[in-house]
Amino acid sequence: MITTIQNKPYQKLGELGKHYPSMRLGQLLVMLGAFGEYIQISDERLRDAVESRLKRGVFPRPDPALPAENEFSAELLSEFERMGKEKSWKGIADTLARLAASCGKSEYDVEDCELLEAIRARNQGGAKCLS
């Protein structure tokens, strides 16, 4: 499935993810400081953190044993982009935190495939934490 991401902040997040192919989306957001003890940062501050990291251009050396592309790919970012158009949207960090909780995991530990499953369940009316 070819997924096109229209929203520039999500494109930038995908671009940054390519430099960290072993990281899941939640891990990348934790690295960017998206989650504090009691608060998740806004999409605007997250965008600024992503752009700052890209401008610095200091990335880990690629490990040939790891996949060349980040596993969270365009599909997961596209789902977040779509949800971002909903009235109830409170930001990618907040939504990822609630999706992770619905999976019984932390933002850092949730697998990207679990996030996609939780989003699909939510779309079918089955997610408990995101209604």
BALOBA-1460 file (C-alpha; in Angstrom, 3 decimals):
// residues 131
<rec num="1" residu="m" x="0.000" y="0.000" z="0.000"/>
<rec num="2" residu="i" x="1.395" y="3.399" z="-0.972"/>
<rec num="3" residu="t" x="0.611" y="6.043" z="1.600"/>
<rec num="4" residu="t" x="1.148" y="9.734" z="0.971"/>
<rec num="5" residu="i" x="1.647" y="12.061" z="3.886"/>
<rec num="6" residu="q" x="0.388" y="15.559" z="3.136"/>
<rec num="7" residu="n" x="1.145" y="17.330" z="6.413"/>
<rec num="8" residu="k" x="4.712" y="18.702" z="6.514"/>
<rec num="9" residu="p" x="5.306" y="18.024" z="10.245"/>
<rec num="10" residu="y" x="4.481" y="14.343" z="9.691"/>
<rec num="11" residu="q" x="6.749" y="14.276" z="6.638"/>
<rec num="12" residu="k" x="9.556" y="15.712" z="8.770"/>
<rec num="13" residu="l" x="8.915" y="13.145" z="11.503"/>
<rec num="14" residu="g" x="9.137" y="10.395" z="8.874"/>
<rec num="15" residu="e" x="12.337" y="11.943" z="7.541"/>
<rec num="16" residu="l" x="13.861" y="11.993" z="11.028"/>
<rec num="17" residu="g" x="12.754" y="8.393" z="11.581"/>
<rec num="18" residu="k" x="14.852" y="7.295" z="8.618"/>
<rec num="19" residu="h" x="17.938" y="8.356" z="10.562"/>
<rec num="20" residu="y" x="16.891" y="6.112" z="13.462"/>
<rec num="21" residu="p" x="15.798" y="2.891" z="11.729"/>
<rec num="22" residu="s" x="15.833" y="0.788" z="14.882"/>
<rec num="23" residu="m" x="13.491" y="3.129" z="16.783"/>
<rec num="24" residu="r" x="9.759" y="2.744" z="17.048"/>
<rec num="25" residu="l" x="7.614" y="5.879" z="16.798"/>
<rec num="26" residu="g" x="7.096" y="6.050" z="20.569"/>
<rec num="27" residu="q" x="10.826" y="5.761" z="21.190"/>
<rec num="28" residu="l" x="11.504" y="8.551" z="18.704"/>
<rec num="29" residu="l" x="8.973" y="10.822" z="20.418"/>
<rec num="30" residu="v" x="10.458" y="10.036" z="23.843"/>
<rec num="31" residu="m" x="13.924" y="10.892" z="22.490"/>
<rec num="32" residu="l" x="12.563" y="14.222" z="21.240"/>
<rec num="33" residu="g" x="11.209" y="15.002" z="24.699"/>
<rec num="34" residu="a" x="7.548" y="14.677" z="23.753"/>
<rec num="35" residu="f" x="6.563" y="13.282" z="27.130"/>
<rec num="36" residu="g" x="7.185" y="14.890" z="30.495"/>
<rec num="37" residu="e" x="6.152" y="13.556" z="33.858"/>
<rec num="38" residu="y" x="2.648" y="14.996" z="33.610"/>
<rec num="39" residu="i" x="2.348" y="16.618" z="30.188"/>
<rec num="40" residu="q" x="2.731" y="15.871" z="26.522"/>
<rec num="41" residu="i" x="4.114" y="18.613" z="24.289"/>
<rec num="42" residu="s" x="2.063" y="20.246" z="21.568"/>
<rec num="43" residu="d" x="2.400" y="19.323" z="17.913"/>
<rec num="44" residu="e" x="4.007" y="22.718" z="17.282"/>
<rec num="45" residu="r" x="6.743" y="22.131" z="19.867"/>
<rec num="46" residu="l" x="7.239" y="18.602" z="18.563"/>
<rec num="47" residu="r" x="7.608" y="19.966" z="15.016"/>
<rec num="48" residu="d" x="10.220" y="22.432" z="16.297"/>
<rec num="49" residu="a" x="12.120" y="19.610" z="18.041"/>
<rec num="50" residu="v" x="12.078" y="17.508" z="14.856"/>
<rec num="51" residu="e" x="13.265" y="20.411" z="12.695"/>
<rec num="52" residu="s" x="15.999" y="21.281" z="15.200"/>
<rec num="53" residu="r" x="17.248" y="17.686" z="15.225"/>
<rec num="54" residu="l" x="17.226" y="17.568" z="11.407"/>
<rec num="55" residu="k" x="19.103" y="20.885" z="11.155"/>
<rec num="56" residu="r" x="21.806" y="19.689" z="13.549"/>
<rec num="57" residu="g" x="22.355" y="16.698" z="11.311"/>
<rec num="58" residu="v" x="24.044" y="14.591" z="13.973"/>
<rec num="59" residu="f" x="22.699" y="11.065" z="13.598"/>
<rec num="60" residu="p" x="23.882" y="7.644" z="14.676"/>
<rec num="61" residu="r" x="26.053" y="5.739" z="12.249"/>
<rec num="62" residu="p" x="23.903" y="3.246" z="10.289"/>
<rec num="63" residu="d" x="24.150" y="-0.330" z="11.501"/>
<rec num="64" residu="p" x="24.222" y="-2.725" z="8.517"/>
<rec num="65" residu="a" x="22.488" y="-5.378" z="10.660"/>
<rec num="66" residu="l" x="19.398" y="-3.168" z="10.992"/>
<rec num="67" residu="p" x="16.743" y="-2.469" z="8.337"/>
<rec num="68" residu="a" x="17.505" y="0.536" z="6.131"/>
<rec num="69" residu="e" x="14.008" y="1.965" z="6.546"/>
<rec num="70" residu="n" x="12.210" y="2.737" z="9.757"/>
<rec num="71" residu="e" x="9.464" y="0.251" z="10.437"/>
<rec num="72" residu="f" x="6.808" y="2.782" z="11.442"/>
<rec num="73" residu="s" x="6.734" y="3.992" z="7.871"/>
<rec num="74" residu="a" x="4.249" y="6.237" z="6.201"/>
<rec num="75" residu="e" x="1.212" y="4.136" z="7.132"/>
<rec num="76" residu="l" x="1.395" y="4.885" z="10.856"/>
<rec num="77" residu="l" x="2.179" y="8.579" z="10.308"/>
<rec num="78" residu="s" x="-0.675" y="8.784" z="7.816"/>
<rec num="79" residu="e" x="-3.071" y="7.434" z="10.446"/>
<rec num="80" residu="f" x="-1.896" y="10.072" z="12.928"/>
<rec num="81" residu="e" x="-2.266" y="12.724" z="10.236"/>
<rec num="82" residu="r" x="-5.843" y="11.582" z="9.564"/>
<rec num="83" residu="m" x="-6.697" y="11.596" z="13.274"/>
<rec num="84" residu="g" x="-5.198" y="15.079" z="13.533"/>
<rec num="85" residu="k" x="-8.128" y="16.388" z="11.504"/>
<rec num="86" residu="e" x="-10.650" y="15.238" z="14.120"/>
<rec num="87" residu="k" x="-12.205" y="17.720" z="16.553"/>
<rec num="88" residu="s" x="-11.067" y="15.676" z="19.545"/>
<rec num="89" residu="w" x="-7.379" y="15.820" z="18.492"/>
<rec num="90" residu="k" x="-5.063" y="16.794" z="21.342"/>
<rec num="91" residu="g" x="-1.760" y="16.177" z="19.588"/>
<rec num="92" residu="i" x="0.395" y="13.308" z="18.447"/>
<rec num="93" residu="a" x="2.059" y="12.850" z="21.854"/>
<rec num="94" residu="d" x="-1.277" y="12.719" z="23.697"/>
<rec num="95" residu="t" x="-2.781" y="10.356" z="21.141"/>
<rec num="96" residu="l" x="0.253" y="8.067" z="21.137"/>
<rec num="97" residu="a" x="0.158" y="7.973" z="24.957"/>
<rec num="98" residu="r" x="-3.519" y="6.993" z="24.948"/>
<rec num="99" residu="l" x="-3.008" y="4.387" z="22.216"/>
<rec num="100" residu="a" x="-0.076" y="2.903" z="24.152"/>
<rec num="101" residu="a" x="-2.205" y="2.796" z="27.321"/>
<rec num="102" residu="s" x="-4.949" y="0.978" z="25.414"/>
<rec num="103" residu="c" x="-2.304" y="-1.641" z="24.594"/>
<rec num="104" residu="g" x="-1.197" y="-1.800" z="28.240"/>
<rec num="105" residu="k" x="2.241" y="-0.366" z="27.423"/>
<rec num="106" residu="s" x="4.244" y="2.815" z="27.850"/>
<rec num="107" residu="e" x="4.926" y="5.223" z="25.011"/>
<rec num="108" residu="y" x="8.475" y="3.875" z="24.796"/>
<rec num="109" residu="d" x="7.558" y="0.181" z="24.829"/>
<rec num="110" residu="v" x="4.578" y="0.062" z="22.478"/>
<rec num="111" residu="e" x="5.300" y="-1.570" z="19.138"/>
<rec num="112" residu="d" x="4.314" y="0.299" z="15.981"/>
<rec num="113" residu="c" x="2.205" y="-2.651" z="14.821"/>
<rec num="114" residu="e" x="0.329" y="-2.437" z="18.154"/>
<rec num="115" residu="l" x="-0.333" y="1.257" z="17.534"/>
<rec num="116" residu="l" x="-1.763" y="0.444" z="14.108"/>
<rec num="117" residu="e" x="-3.937" y="-2.309" z="15.607"/>
<rec num="118" residu="a" x="-5.189" y="0.083" z="18.301"/>
<rec num="119" residu="i" x="-5.987" y="2.713" z="15.658"/>
<rec num="120" residu="r" x="-7.875" y="0.157" z="13.584"/>
<rec num="121" residu="a" x="-9.813" y="-0.988" z="16.665"/>
<rec num="122" residu="r" x="-10.594" y="2.649" z="17.466"/>
<rec num="123" residu="n" x="-11.832" y="3.194" z="13.919"/>
<rec num="124" residu="q" x="-14.149" y="0.230" z="14.355"/>
<rec num="125" residu="g" x="-15.389" y="1.544" z="17.711"/>
<rec num="126" residu="g" x="-13.384" y="-0.909" z="19.817"/>
<rec num="127" residu="a" x="-10.725" y="1.207" z="21.522"/>
<rec num="128" residu="k" x="-11.441" y="1.882" z="25.179"/>
<rec num="129" residu="c" x="-9.032" y="4.750" z="25.798"/>
<rec num="130" residu="l" x="-9.689" y="6.933" z="22.782"/>
<rec num="131" residu="s" x="-13.421" y="7.430" z="22.641"/>
